[in-house]
Amino acid sequence: MKQLTSLLAIAILLVSCNQYNKTKSGLPYKIAKSGKTDKLKQGQIAKFNFEFTIKAGGKDSILNTSYGGVPVYMPYDTAQVNSRKYDLMEVFPLLSVGDKVEFRLSVDTLKRMGLIPEFKAPFLKGSVIKGKAELLAAFNDDKAVTADRTQEMEKQKASEIKALEAYIAKKGIKANKSAEGVFAQIATVGDLTNKVDTGKLALVMYKGYTEDGKEFDGNIGKPGAQPLQVNIGTHSVIPGMEIGLKFFGKGGKGTILIPSSLAYGPQAQGPIKANSNLIFDIEVVDVKVAPAPQPMMPQGMPQH
């Protein structure tokens, strides 16, 4: 009987540990305390990680995350935080530095509150967004934030480059490396008297894929597909693509390997997961002088 009572007490404790509290707007949450007591104060800058996932195709799919990347830095404004409803920010006044929080967002509730316009994949009726966050630090001034963010960015970029170097070694690839950390495997360098550079328009056939080999975009092998026009120096494509193309001239072929920080970083893009290094097989079909930018018309002047 005594053993049964002990087991029952443990069961009740486990259930209570898994129970969620609710904010005023009804957001379910539970906090794992760090043991620290220093909460955020007005005017401080919060450093935190977060992640949102939703079940799609029978498995959890990441919508957005800062884990595995650079944390988020956000000014803490108590008036703004107190005005938020059904939002992670509602929980921030309850957190101390080092605390972790799990929370749930009902898609039906988000729709009812007008926070999403319609039920559309992956935000289907009846689905739930799972969230987690961790309050890492609190800073009192921008100078401290800048120093910390720079350190985090350098650490993240070093991690991405290390992963690309491991991929290159595994595949037995011989690649050149730019000062920024972009790698280029050159099959054919092309005509370097007509080299891709700032102020040039590169016409490119390409196929993009992630390190696991999943293709996400491209025009190679597609009947009737036209070359991608990349106006170098205008940021019309991800930074890593511009940097990588500069290894080639007209007729050049090869592979460009780009760290996430020079691609989409923490922002997922369709099939591209957050913090993904990207790989592109490319062929530079042509290199031309880029067209001159169109002059801005003064207001009120007719355009013909």
N, C-alpha and C positions, 0 to 999 in steps of 0.2 A: 504493500500500500504506500509506504514511504517512497519507494522507487517510482511508482506511478505518479505521485504528487510532484516529484522532482522533474519527471519528464513533461508533465503538464505545465509546470512553471517555465521550463525551457521553451516549450512550444509557444506559450503566451508571449514570452520575451521576443522570440523570433518574429512572430506576427506583428508585434508592436514596432519592431525595428524596421519592418517593411512597409508600415503604414505611411501614407502621405498626409501632410498637413495641407491647408489651402489658404491662398492669399484672399484678400477682400473680393477680388474679381472672380475667384473660383479656380485659380491655377494650382493644380496639385504639385507639391514639392516635398522633398526630404533632404535634410542637410547632414552631412558627415562632418562633425566638428574637428578642428585641428588642435584644439586645446588653447589656442591663442584668443585674446579678448579685444585686440585692437581693430575696431570697426572703421569703415570709411567715414571721412569727414568732408564737409562741404569744401569744394575747391580742390580736393586732392585728385590725382589721376590714378584710376584703377588699372591694374595690369591683370588680365585674366585670359583663360582659355575657355572655349565653348565648343559644343558640337550638337548638331541637329540631325536626327536620322528618322526615316519613315519606312515602314514595311512596303516593299514593292516586289512583285514577282515571287512572293513567299519568303523573302529575306530582307533584313534591314539594309537600307541604302542610305549612304551619307548625303545629306542635302548640303551641308556646309560645316566646316570644322577649322579650328586653328590648331588643334592638336597635331603634332608632327610638323608644325610650321612656326611662324612668328606669332606670339601672343597678341592680343588686342589691348590697346591703350585707350582709355576713355575718361574724359573729365567727369567727375562725380558732382552732379548738380541735384541737390535734394528736391527742389521744386519740380524739376523735370522727371526725376525718378518717381516721385509721389503721384505724378499725373499719368503714369503708364498703367495700362490695364491688360491683364492676361498676357504678361510679358515677363521674361527673365529678369528685367530691371526691377520688377516688383519685389524680388527676393533679396536684392543687393543690400538694403538696410539691415537685413538679418545676418549677413555674413561677416565673419572676421577673416583676416588674412590667413590663408592656408585652408579655409573651409572648402568643401566640395558640395555641390548640390545636384540632385537629379530632379527633373520636372517633366510634366506631360502636357501637351497641347492638343486638345480635341479639334480636329479639322471642322467638325460641325459647329463648334462654338466660335471658331475663327470666322466662319462664314456668316454666322448669325450676327456677330459683332462688326461685320463689314471689313474685317482685316484681310480677307482674301475675296476676290471678286466672284469666283464660281468654283464649283466642284470640277476639277480638272486634274488629270494625272500629273504628278503622283498624289495630289491632294484630293483623294476620293472621299465621298460621303461615308462616315463611320470610321475613318482612319484616324490614327493617333501619331503625332510627332513626338518622339522621345528626345529629350534634351539633357545635357549635362554641362556643368561649368565648374571652374576652380578659380578662386580669387588668389592670385599669386603674390601680389605686392600692392602697396599704395605709395605714391610719390607726392611730394609737396611742391615741386616746381618742374618746369619744362626742361631745364638743363639736365636734371637727373633722368627724366624720361628719355630725352634724346640719346644720352649715353647708354642707357639700358637697352633701348630699341636697336641702336647700332650694333651693340654686342650680340643681341638675339639674331639680327639679320645676318651678321657675319657667321655666326654659329650654324644657322640654318643653311646658308649657301654652301658652307664647307661640307655639311652633311650631304647635301644634294650632289655636289661635285664628287664626293667620295663614292656615292652610290653609282654615279655614271662611270667613274673609273673602274669600279668593280664589274659593271656590265661590260665595259670595253675589254677588260682583261678576260672575262669569261668567254666572250665571243671571239677573242683573238684578233681584235680590231686594231689597226694602226691608225691613230688619229692625231691631228694637230689641235692645239688648245689655244683659245684666244685669252687675252688678258682678263676678260670678264668671266671666263669659266665655261664658254661654249666650245664644244668639240666638233671637229669636221674630219670625217673619213673621206679622203679624196680619191675617187676612182679615176676621174679625168679632170684636170685642173681647168681646162678650157683656155681660151685666148686671153691672156693677161694684159694684152694691149687694149682690150675692151673689157675691163674688169668691173665687177659689181662694186659700187662705192656710193658715198653720199652724193646726191644730185643726179643719180642715174635711175632709170626705170628698168628693173629686171623682170623678164617674162619667165615664169617658173612653172614647171610641171612638178608635182609633189605627191607624196603619200605620207600621212602622219599616223604614228602609232605610239603606244605607251611601252614601257619596258617589258610588260608581259606579252607584247605582240599584238594587242588589240588595236585594230585600225579605227580611227575616229574621223578622218577626213582625207580628201585628196582628189586629184583629177587624173592621175596616172591610170591608164588602162580603161578609161571611161570614154566610149565612142562619142566623138564630137566635142569633147571637153576642151575648153580654151585655157591657155596658160594664165596663171595667177599673175596679176600686175602688181609688183611691189615697188613703190616709190621710196627709195632708200633715203632715210633721214626724216620722213614725215610721220613715222610711228603708225603706219597703216596696218602693220602686222605685229606680232609679239616681238619684243626686243631681241630675243635669242635668234629669231629667224633672220633679221637684218644683219646681226653680227656674223652668223654662220655663212650667209650668202657671200660675204666679203672675201671669203677664201677662194671664190671661183670667178672665172671669166665666162664669156659667151661660149656655150658648148660644154661647160663644166658639168660633171655628174658626181654624185657622192651622197653622203649621209651626214646630217647635222644632228647633234645630240645636245639638248638644251636643258639646263637645270630649271626646276619649277619656278624659282625666283625670277627668271628671265622669260617665263611663259605666263601661266595664269595664277601662280601662287596658291593661296588658300581658297580661291573661288573655283568651285566646280563648274565645268562647262559641258553640259550635256553628258556624253559618255566619259569625259575626262574627269577623273576624281580630283578632289582638292590635293594640292601639294604634289602633283604628278610631274616627274621629268618626262620630256617629250622627245621623240625621235622622228626625223623627216628624211625620207629618201627624196632627193631632188635632182632636177636637170634644168640648167639655165639655158633656155631656148634662145634668148636674145638679150642684149643689153643696149639700151638707148639713152640718150640724154632725156632727162625727165622734163615734161612740159612745164613751162613757167606757171606759177600760181596765178589764178585769176585775181585782178585787182578788186578791192572792195569798192562798191559803188556808193557815192554819197547819198544820204537819205533824200528822197524826193526826186532823184534823177530817174528818168525812164530807162529801162533795160530792153535792148533790142535783140 
